[in-house]
Amino acid sequence: MYKLYQVKKEKMHDFGFLSFEDAERYNGEGSVTLENYDLVYEFEMYSAEDIRLDDIYAMFNLHRPNDFTGHSMSASDVVEYDGSFYYCDDVGWKKLDWGNGGQSCDGQD
C-alpha cells in the first residue's frame, strides 16, 4: 500500500511547495514532520519491485486517479511505502526518518 501526504491547508504558507532545504531553513531544523501533513490518498500499485518514486510523481501529474482530490504532486509532498517516507524535493527525493511517528527527519537522499 502506498500513501500520499500533502501539506495541511493551514500550513501551506510555511511548508507548501518548498524544497526540503528551504522548508527547514524557514521553519527550523527538524520541522518537516508528519503532523504538518494530511493523508490525501492511499493506493496499490502492482509489480512494486519495478515502481519508482518518479513513476508515482508522473501518475499524480499526468494520469491522476479520478477519485484523487489533492493538488498535482509537487515539492513538499510525501510518499509512504512499506514504512518508509520520501519527501518530493525540488530535484529528486529525500528519505525521511519518520519511523518514530513522524517526529524527525534525517534528510538523506
N, CA, C and O of each residue as an XYZ file, in Angstrom:
436
protein
N       0.845     -1.182      0.000
C       0.000      0.000      0.000
C       0.886      1.241      0.000
O       1.808      1.362      0.806
N       0.596      2.141     -0.901
C       1.268      3.435     -0.968
C       0.350      4.484     -0.363
O      -0.873      4.361     -0.413
N       0.955      5.517      0.207
C       0.187      6.628      0.764
C       0.823      7.931      0.303
O       2.046      8.059      0.244
N      -0.028      8.889     -0.022
C       0.435     10.207     -0.432
C      -0.030     11.221      0.608
O      -1.210     11.293      0.949
N       0.925     11.997      1.099
C       0.650     13.049      2.075
C       0.933     14.400      1.428
O       1.905     14.565      0.690
N       0.050     15.372      1.725
C       0.273     16.738      1.278
C       0.138     17.666      2.476
O      -0.577     17.378      3.435
N       0.847     18.790      2.394
C       0.867     19.753      3.500
C      -0.563     20.197      3.816
O      -1.357     20.479      2.918
N      -0.871     20.253      5.115
C      -2.185     20.726      5.552
C      -2.431     22.140      5.041
O      -1.501     22.940      4.936
N      -3.677     22.440      4.726
C      -4.019     23.757      4.180
C      -3.527     24.893      5.077
O      -3.008     25.895      4.584
N      -3.687     24.740      6.380
C      -3.275     25.814      7.292
C      -1.752     25.927      7.426
O      -1.257     26.883      8.023
N      -1.018     24.977      6.887
C       0.450     25.007      6.945
C       1.079     25.327      5.592
O       2.303     25.377      5.478
N       0.251     25.546      4.558
C       0.790     25.777      3.208
C       1.736     26.974      3.168
O       2.750     26.937      2.472
N       1.418     28.021      3.898
C       2.278     29.205      3.894
C       3.683     28.873      4.417
O       4.672     29.441      3.953
N       3.763     27.959      5.375
C       5.044     27.611      5.992
C       5.808     26.535      5.233
O       7.037     26.570      5.175
N       5.081     25.569      4.645
C       5.750     24.383      4.099
C       5.419     24.070      2.642
O       6.166     23.345      1.985
N       4.325     24.599      2.135
C       3.839     24.173      0.828
C       4.767     24.499     -0.325
O       5.258     25.621     -0.446
N       4.999     23.516     -1.162
C       5.751     23.640     -2.416
C       7.207     24.067     -2.223
O       7.817     24.618     -3.139
N       7.758     23.819     -1.052
C       9.150     24.183     -0.779
C      10.068     22.989     -0.918
O       9.666     21.849     -0.684
N      11.302     23.260     -1.299
C      12.316     22.216     -1.237
C      12.512     21.850      0.230
O      12.149     22.619      1.121
N      13.080     20.688      0.475
C      13.333     20.267      1.854
C      14.233     21.280      2.558
O      13.975     21.663      3.699
N      15.280     21.707      1.877
C      16.234     22.655      2.460
C      15.546     23.966      2.837
O      15.777     24.495      3.924
N      14.707     24.491      1.953
C      14.010     25.739      2.249
C      13.005     25.576      3.385
O      12.882     26.460      4.233
N      12.294     24.463      3.412
C      11.323     24.224      4.490
C      12.013     24.246      5.845
O      11.494     24.823      6.801
N      13.178     23.621      5.930
C      13.913     23.612      7.206
C      14.573     24.958      7.484
O      14.673     25.364      8.642
N      15.016     25.642      6.469
C      15.650     26.957      6.671
C      14.632     27.958      7.206
O      14.948     28.726      8.114
N      13.422     27.962      6.664
C      12.404     28.925      7.076
C      11.709     28.547      8.378
O      11.239     29.420      9.107
N      11.640     27.244      8.675
C      10.833     26.782      9.810
C      11.644     26.124     10.918
O      11.092     25.779     11.962
N      12.936     25.946     10.709
C      13.795     25.344     11.722
C      14.123     23.891     11.397
O      13.310     23.158     10.833
N      15.330     23.502     11.768
C      15.768     22.124     11.540
C      14.853     21.153     12.277
O      14.505     21.375     13.437
N      14.472     20.089     11.605
C      13.598     19.094     12.199
C      12.126     19.460     12.156
O      11.301     18.782     12.769
N      11.782     20.533     11.435
C      10.395     20.999     11.405
C       9.518     20.255     10.403
O       8.292     20.341     10.476
N      10.122     19.533      9.477
C       9.340     18.775      8.494
C       8.891     17.485      9.173
O       9.623     16.496      9.206
N       7.667     17.515      9.716
C       7.139     16.377     10.471
C       5.766     15.990      9.942
O       5.081     16.783      9.295
N       5.391     14.782     10.226
C       4.113     14.248      9.761
C       2.929     15.052     10.279
O       1.880     15.079      9.635
N       3.070     15.699     11.415
C       1.957     16.482     11.970
C       1.568     17.655     11.077
O       0.483     18.213     11.244
N       2.416     18.039     10.144
C       2.118     19.132      9.215
C       1.460     18.652      7.920
O       1.244     19.440      7.000
N       1.148     17.374      7.856
C       0.636     16.764      6.632
C      -0.708     16.088      6.848
O      -1.031     15.640      7.947
N      -1.485     16.027      5.765
C      -2.709     15.234      5.713
C      -2.483     14.061      4.771
O      -1.861     14.210      3.719
N      -2.986     12.907      5.152
C      -3.010     11.760      4.246
C      -4.108     12.040      3.239
O      -5.277     12.139      3.612
N      -3.750     12.170      1.956
C      -4.741     12.554      0.949
C      -5.121     11.416      0.013
O      -6.137     11.496     -0.678
N      -4.304     10.341     -0.017
C      -4.630      9.260     -0.943
C      -3.874      7.999     -0.559
O      -2.698      8.045     -0.200
N      -4.569      6.876     -0.642
C      -3.959      5.560     -0.455
C      -4.227      4.761     -1.719
O      -5.322      4.816     -2.278
N      -3.225      4.020     -2.165
C      -3.390      3.285     -3.415
C      -2.446      2.091     -3.470
O      -1.430      2.037     -2.777
N      -2.813      1.152     -4.305
C      -1.991     -0.028     -4.563
C      -1.367      0.119     -5.939
O      -1.997      0.636     -6.862
N      -0.156     -0.327     -6.072
C       0.486     -0.440     -7.378
C       1.077     -1.832     -7.438
O       1.747     -2.279     -6.508
N       0.829     -2.490     -8.509
C       1.305     -3.858     -8.643
C       2.684     -3.861     -9.284
O       3.081     -2.884     -9.918
N       3.396     -4.933     -9.122
C       4.786     -5.042     -9.562
C       5.630     -3.996     -8.841
O       6.406     -3.267     -9.458
N       5.463     -3.939     -7.531
C       6.110     -2.902     -6.719
C       7.625     -2.864     -6.903
O       8.235     -1.803     -6.767
N       8.238     -4.005     -7.211
C       9.696     -4.006     -7.375
C      10.136     -3.157     -8.560
O      11.298     -2.759     -8.647
N       9.196     -2.877     -9.485
C       9.519     -2.074    -10.655
C       9.081     -0.612    -10.528
O       9.391      0.211    -11.390
N       8.370     -0.299     -9.466
C       7.828      1.051     -9.301
C       8.900      1.956     -8.694
O       9.544      1.607     -7.704
N       9.074      3.113     -9.304
C       9.995      4.109     -8.774
C       9.196      5.322     -8.308
O       8.064      5.528     -8.747
N       9.768      6.106     -7.443
C       9.089      7.307     -6.962
C       8.739      8.245     -8.114
O       7.703      8.909     -8.077
N       9.581      8.304     -9.119
C       9.291      9.151    -10.273
C       8.065      8.664    -11.042
O       7.365      9.465    -11.662
N       7.797      7.351    -11.005
C       6.583      6.821    -11.627
C       5.345      7.318    -10.884
O       4.331      7.652    -11.496
N       5.444      7.361     -9.567
C       4.320      7.855     -8.755
C       4.121      9.350     -9.014
O       2.988      9.817     -9.132
N       5.210     10.088     -9.101
C       5.127     11.516     -9.419
C       4.395     11.721    -10.752
O       3.503     12.563    -10.852
N       4.775     10.955    -11.762
C       4.128     11.060    -13.075
C       2.646     10.710    -12.991
O       1.809     11.351    -13.627
N       2.332      9.691    -12.202
C       0.945      9.272    -12.058
C       0.072     10.413    -11.544
O      -1.038     10.612    -12.038
N       0.561     11.162    -10.558
C      -0.246     12.217     -9.955
C      -0.136     13.550    -10.694
O      -0.697     14.552    -10.249
N       0.575     13.570    -11.808
C       0.644     14.763    -12.640
C       0.102     14.533    -14.042
O      -0.492     15.434    -14.635
N       0.302     13.343    -14.573
C      -0.125     13.067    -15.949
C      -1.380     12.221    -16.034
O      -2.178     12.390    -16.956
N      -1.566     11.319    -15.093
C      -2.688     10.367    -15.134
C      -3.340     10.293    -13.756
O      -3.418      9.222    -13.154
N      -3.799     11.421    -13.272
C      -4.358     11.478    -11.918
C      -5.564     10.564    -11.788
O      -6.439     10.557    -12.654
N      -5.611      9.788    -10.704
C      -6.779      8.934    -10.475
C      -8.055      9.785    -10.371
O      -8.030     10.894     -9.836
N      -9.143      9.261    -10.878
C     -10.411     10.005    -10.891
C     -10.880     10.398     -9.502
O     -11.517     11.438     -9.336
N     -10.575      9.580     -8.502
C     -11.052      9.866     -7.148
C     -10.038     10.647     -6.304
O     -10.251     10.828     -5.105
N      -8.963     11.101     -6.899
C      -7.951     11.880     -6.195
C      -8.367     13.342     -6.179
O      -8.623     13.921     -7.235
N      -8.439     13.951     -4.994
C      -8.900     15.336     -4.871
C      -7.797     16.310     -4.451
O      -8.057     17.505     -4.317
N      -6.588     15.829     -4.245
C      -5.484     16.710     -3.869
C      -4.954     17.464     -5.073
O      -5.441     17.293     -6.190
N      -3.947     18.305     -4.837
C      -3.317     19.028     -5.940
C      -2.324     18.118     -6.654
O      -1.957     17.066     -6.130
N      -1.889     18.515     -7.838
C      -0.873     17.746     -8.553
C       0.334     17.571     -7.646
O       0.654     18.453     -6.849
N       0.993     16.448     -7.766
C       2.136     16.177     -6.899
C       3.238     17.202     -7.153
O       3.573     17.507     -8.298
N       3.790     17.724     -6.065
C       4.762     18.809     -6.138
C       5.786     18.676     -5.022
O       5.687     17.814     -4.148
N       6.777     19.568     -5.087
C       7.740     19.646     -3.995
C       6.983     19.826     -2.688
O       6.004     20.569     -2.631
N       7.424     19.164     -1.666
C       6.901     19.138     -0.293
C       5.928     17.997     -0.051
O       5.588     17.731      1.102
N       5.461     17.307     -1.101
C       4.601     16.139     -0.897
C       5.441     14.971     -0.408
O       6.650     14.927     -0.640
N       4.804     14.029      0.266
C       5.494     12.869      0.841
C       4.784     11.595      0.400
O       3.557     11.505      0.425
N       5.591     10.610     -0.005
C       5.080      9.285     -0.354
C       5.555      8.305      0.708
O       6.725      8.304      1.089
N       4.637      7.475      1.179
C       4.987      6.403      2.116
C       4.804      5.068      1.424
O       3.795      4.831      0.759
N       5.785      4.201      1.586
C       5.666      2.836      1.108
C       6.450      1.924      2.039
O       7.621      2.169      2.331
N       5.798      0.883      2.495
C       6.447     -0.150      3.310
C       7.161      0.450      4.526
O       8.264      0.030      4.875
N       6.526      1.432      5.163
C       7.078      2.031      6.370
C       8.153      3.078      6.148
O       8.686      3.625      7.114
N       8.483      3.370      4.890
C       9.475      4.405      4.574
C       8.768      5.609      3.965
O       7.776      5.470      3.250
N       9.296      6.795      4.263
C       8.713      8.046      3.805
C       9.721      8.780      2.929
O      10.914      8.817      3.230
N       9.220      9.367      1.829
C      10.079     10.051      0.867
C       9.511     11.427      0.550
O       8.362     11.551      0.126
N      10.317     12.453      0.757
C       9.942     13.843      0.509
C      10.223     14.173     -0.946
O      11.337     13.967     -1.426
N       9.229     14.680     -1.648
C       9.419     15.120     -3.023
C      10.124     16.473     -2.973
O       9.530     17.486     -2.603
N      11.385     16.470     -3.346
C      12.201     17.678     -3.265
C      12.121     18.445     -4.577
O      11.483     17.987     -5.525
N      12.764     19.610     -4.640
C      12.736     20.366     -5.889
C      13.449     19.603     -7.006
O      13.097     19.742     -8.177
N      14.437     18.810     -6.647
C      15.088     17.885     -7.582
C      15.285     16.577     -6.842
O      16.077     16.514     -5.901
N      14.588     15.540     -7.243
C      14.751     14.233     -6.627
C      13.937     14.057     -5.361
O      12.925     14.726     -5.153
N      14.399     13.142     -4.515
C      13.677     12.713     -3.321
C      14.615     12.661     -2.123
O      15.809     12.399     -2.265
N      14.059     12.913     -0.941
C      14.796     12.763      0.315
C      14.084     11.710      1.148
O      12.870     11.779      1.340
N      14.830     10.747      1.636
C      14.243      9.757      2.539
C      14.154     10.375      3.924
O      15.134     10.905      4.448
N      12.965     10.301      4.507
C      12.714     10.880      5.820
C      12.800      9.813      6.892
O      12.445      8.659      6.654
N      13.262     10.186      8.057
C      13.316      9.290      9.198
C      12.068      9.516     10.042
O      12.126     10.096     11.126
N      10.938      9.046      9.520
C       9.670      9.226     10.211
C       9.204      7.931     10.850
O       8.011      7.777     11.113
N      10.096      7.008     11.105
C       9.730      5.741     11.717
C       9.236      5.871     13.136
O       8.605      4.949     13.653
N       9.507      6.991     13.780
C       9.085      7.179     15.171
C       7.858      8.082     15.267
O       7.745      8.903     16.178
N       6.958      7.921     14.329
C       5.719      8.702     14.360
C       5.825     10.048     13.681
O       4.989     10.923     13.908
N       6.834     10.230     12.855
C       6.927     11.437     12.059
C       7.547     12.611     12.775
O       7.330     13.750     12.363
N       8.305     12.388     13.821
C       8.801     13.499     14.609
C      10.202     13.965     14.241
O      10.670     14.969     14.780
N      10.878     13.273     13.349
C      12.208     13.743     12.975
C      12.480     13.404     11.512
O      11.741     12.648     10.882
N      13.528     13.968     11.006
C      13.871     13.758      9.612
C      15.372     13.750      9.466
O      16.054     14.638      9.978
N      15.894     12.759      8.774
C      17.337     12.739      8.591
C      17.772     13.422      7.300
O      18.944     13.768      7.147
N      16.828     13.621      6.360
C      17.131     14.370      5.142
C      18.107     13.691      4.215
O      18.692     14.363      3.365
N      18.312     12.416      4.330
C      19.246     11.718      3.453
C      18.581     11.407      2.136
O      17.372     11.183      2.067
N      19.399     11.397      1.073
C      18.898     11.002     -0.246
C      18.628      9.529     -0.278
O      18.199      9.002     -1.305
